[in-house]
Amino acid sequence: MEAGGGAGTQLPDVTLSCLGQPTELALRELPAVPVVLTFWASWCGICREEMPELQRLADEAGDQVLFLGVNVKDGQRPARFLLDDLRITHANLYDESGRSLELLPSPGVPTTLVLAPDGKILDKVIGATDQEQLRTLLTERLGVQLADGPSAATD
């Protein structure tokens, strides 16, 4: 795991389609709220393991934080199947080419970014996400009040 890389930089100027929907979103035009942006693929074992934890954290944060996934170098069908299978309800974008990930730069998935409300990257984690690190960034550096604290629930 590499953490902290890319701090203070901006997201790449890329517009992506919403997974399974005919709409698009520019990464540099995200709402002015804290954002947890995770790049993932259905064939990535680590991604599959951490996605339910990220969803629980998204549920705890509510509308204070935008949790957004970006499926890269994957097919839409397996990506949507995995989201349904894991009951992932936060928004996801689709980048078949993986261009957005290459522009960060990042060697692959999973890669998780924590963004300040102004869009600056506060932290970049390459590999498995450290849930405690995310909680600390959200609560101490961004002032987010999490509903339940560390979740002991398992699926």
Disulfide bonds with the S-S distance in Angstrom:
Cys44-Cys47 2.49
